[in-house]
Amino acid sequence: MAELSNQLMAFTVFAYLIAMICYAGEYAFGKRSVIGKAASRQLVGAGAPVIKQPTAPDGPVKPGRGEWSGRIAVAFTLLGFVLHLGTTVTRGLAAERMPWGNMYEYILSASLVGAAVWVGVLLRKPNLRHLGLFASLSLVVLLGAASLVAYTPVGPLVPALNSYWFIFHVSTIIISSGIFLIGAVPAAMFLIKNGYDEGKRSFPYTLAKRWPDAGALERLTFRLHAFAFPLFTFGALIAGPLWAEASWGRYWGWDPKEVWAFISWIVYAAYLHARATPSVKRTVATWIALLGFVTMLMNLFGVNLFFEGLHSYANAGD
Amino acid sequence: MTVVEDRPATADAPPPRRVNPLWALLRNSWRQLTSMRTALILLFLLAVAAVPGSIFPQRSVNRENVAEYFAAHPKLAPAIDRAFAFDVYSSPWFAAIYLLLFTSLIGCVLPRLRDHIRALRTVPPEAPKRMGRLPQHADGLESAQPAGETAVRVAATLRRKWFRVRVREQEDGSWTVSGEKGYLKETGNLLFHVALLSVLVGVGFGHWYGWHGNRLLVTGADQGFCNSLTQFDDVSLGPQVDASDLPNFCLKLTKFDATYQSTGQPKSYDATVAVSQNGGASESRSFTVNDPLRLDDANIHLLGQGYAPELKYTDRYGVSQTKVVPFLPVDGMLTSEGVAQFPDVNIDPKTNKRDDKLQMGFEGVFLPTGPTDGTARSEFPELNNPVLYLTAYQGDLGLDVGIPGSVYSLDRGQIDTGALKKIGGDRPYALKQGEKVTLEDGTTLEFVGVRQFATLSIRYDPTQFMLLIGAVLGLIGLMLSLSGHRRRVWFRVVPTAGDDARSSVIEAGGLPRTDYPGFGDEFTSLTRSLKEGTP
């Protein structure tokens, strides 16, 4: 079962990778794509996306190409999600417990939530498909990092983790982190799109030409964060302290993980306040959300790798 | 620049008020402090100020790590210590930020609370004259009923949808219905912020009236612990707690079970104690890592475990002393380090005087499963092949100076000055359980047996439960404030002209008072349900 999980993991990353390439292909060959036009003009393949489409040097670009590439990407995203789910479930079955006992499993589960949110967005709002390149990119990077840096063989839990609070605390944090992480995608896209709308035409802004309306991206950002924030509050500031009280005797002890959860909470609270304040520009508020994303990454990777604390069950690949 | 009219004040008019500059400064500072901009900046400062606490070791978290940091950075450490780098969360600058933040919060919440109570008590306002200017608008909805009845029906529909409703008859024979909804958003918002304040106050009280201490407890009836200051290894009382306030109970660790995976990773710990409270009868209670022993006014948490070898030293006059000495684990396989000190040995029975040059100390490691390869690392945490490697020291242990030293290592100063000398060569003595070694001077040391010990954290925090309630209320408030939307709708019902007022026409308008993208859909479905006459 453990080996099956590892093999599924490899296929998952591979499926997301293909999806990512196809999303990129949609960018490159989409009928209104800047890169597509440039590529056909200059007869140069735009980097990675030249997998199956030879560039047509003359004649109009077939309208179906980008569309097809996008559909294949969605298919592979769904396939990847199913494989991802399989990886996580078999991992849990192999260990005979919830699959979030160490850093590898934590990333596996958190990114699964992110992928689920992305699949949900994709099914409900197909016109947001262009976000896929970034969503699949983050999934590939996260899962790749999990396999390369943080891989831990299947094993049972240490006694301190053997508690029913384990399920509440870790599951809510995984779900909320997954949503926060995926929420950073529309946040970054809003900033780029907004720059494009303001007339900026240098590198990252040019990507935004075919993206959905900036307002829609901004609202999606807010809704994802507004959903994840109470969940994170419950996981980190209620379930966590409850468990810490039972296990370590104190509800809050400024352990590095707790410090960074506190920092993330403060930053996301600042985002919600900034967004609710009319005098603060939406771009400023969104930058705060991205700062929150950085603090979450710091807590996920940095704290496990650099600091030693009570949350050191991580086994960060040593 | 304002233009000041230069005309004499009439006798009745109050003299122009000169604002006291100090008062103006205070007022402006208060306005600045309670502005959202300042609150945001303070939030960021708080986040940034929390960072050093994860970079530098904290005294409140781990004292030993702070000591290590001082040893590793002898120049830097005292300098940053002056800036409270090792006590970030109890430092004045951290306190300054959160106190300012909470003052700003109070200054923001109080006026909003007043406004909200006022809003809760005022009825929804009259419909605006020109509803076409509202963000949502619908006109020409026909109703087969007279205006008055239609207005009542509209009001009933709105009430069913949890709107606060006010129906007004106009002088021209038309009716208006005003509805408002979503007060829970602001209620939740205020609840969240008040809960935050209560949590801060609760944390403060918990700190004042709580206490906690640690104790390493070895199994056995001779190793009991009673809850008084002197019996703790370390203890910290809140400023409002006196030593006599500690609850009265005694503990004896009767059994400690640990089970392990074949890899040596622990599977479970289980401690059984005999506990007697307030001088009462002793009862047997079990507790484990995530399930503390909850007594009346204290909780006892199991933090860790280890082994305490039992050593018997027989001195040159044939007098024996037995000590149970806890050795502290240094790795996952419970390779443990410790020291056995026998200051009151080799006392000449004739003079009955202690010779300070003949005190004995043994320092070394304990391995629960001694390795086959001869290294000094345990192979497994269980007692499969317990081995002690000890080095013997003779001389003045330096225990009488009165300076509290570690009970897990010998006084390095005494060894450096030569007051305490190593005897018996460079290789440490290796002892298996039950074995005895004879030292150079003819005295003997016997490894009698091994006991388990548990490290316990004993705590009392009176406000914990209140904090939990505060946090849960805060979460409820947070969800209400994030999911709620304040909005107003108005309906004007006008009797159809020339129809003997048997039917009427409805005009509707809607105004979202907060950012609410779904309002259009809600408004449409509301007007549709009115048009179809279905609730």
Chai-1 contact restraints between the chains, C-beta under 6 A:
chainA,res_idxA,chainB,res_idxB,connection_type,confidence,min_distance_angstrom,max_distance_angstrom,comment,restraint_id
A,V158,B,P266,contact,1.0,0.0,6.0,A-B,restraint_1
A,P159,B,P266,contact,1.0,0.0,6.0,A-B,restraint_2
A,P159,B,S268,contact,1.0,0.0,6.0,A-B,restraint_3
A,P159,B,Y269,contact,1.0,0.0,6.0,A-B,restraint_4
A,P159,B,V289,contact,1.0,0.0,6.0,A-B,restraint_5
A,A160,B,V289,contact,1.0,0.0,6.0,A-B,restraint_6
A,S163,B,N290,contact,1.0,0.0,6.0,A-B,restraint_7
A,R219,B,P517,contact,1.0,0.0,6.0,A-B,restraint_8
A,A226,B,L482,contact,1.0,0.0,6.0,A-B,restraint_9
A,P230,B,L478,contact,1.0,0.0,6.0,A-B,restraint_10
A,P230,B,M479,contact,1.0,0.0,6.0,A-B,restraint_11
A,T233,B,L475,contact,1.0,0.0,6.0,A-B,restraint_12
A,F234,B,L475,contact,1.0,0.0,6.0,A-B,restraint_13
A,I238,B,A471,contact,1.0,0.0,6.0,A-B,restraint_14
A,A246,B,N290,contact,1.0,0.0,6.0,A-B,restraint_15
A,S247,B,N290,contact,1.0,0.0,6.0,A-B,restraint_16
A,G249,B,H301,contact,1.0,0.0,6.0,A-B,restraint_17
A,G249,B,S457,contact,1.0,0.0,6.0,A-B,restraint_18
A,G249,B,R459,contact,1.0,0.0,6.0,A-B,restraint_19
A,W254,B,G53,contact,1.0,0.0,6.0,A-B,restraint_20
A,W254,B,Q58,contact,1.0,0.0,6.0,A-B,restraint_21
A,W254,B,V61,contact,1.0,0.0,6.0,A-B,restraint_22
A,W254,B,Y89,contact,1.0,0.0,6.0,A-B,restraint_23
A,P256,B,S54,contact,1.0,0.0,6.0,A-B,restraint_24
A,V259,B,A50,contact,1.0,0.0,6.0,A-B,restraint_25
A,V259,B,G53,contact,1.0,0.0,6.0,A-B,restraint_26
A,V259,B,S54,contact,1.0,0.0,6.0,A-B,restraint_27
A,F262,B,A50,contact,1.0,0.0,6.0,A-B,restraint_28
A,I263,B,A47,contact,1.0,0.0,6.0,A-B,restraint_29
A,I263,B,A50,contact,1.0,0.0,6.0,A-B,restraint_30
A,I266,B,L43,contact,1.0,0.0,6.0,A-B,restraint_31
A,I266,B,L46,contact,1.0,0.0,6.0,A-B,restraint_32
A,I266,B,A47,contact,1.0,0.0,6.0,A-B,restraint_33
A,V267,B,A47,contact,1.0,0.0,6.0,A-B,restraint_34
A,A270,B,L40,contact,1.0,0.0,6.0,A-B,restraint_35
A,A270,B,L43,contact,1.0,0.0,6.0,A-B,restraint_36
A,T277,B,M36,contact,1.0,0.0,6.0,A-B,restraint_37
A,F307,B,S54,contact,1.0,0.0,6.0,A-B,restraint_38
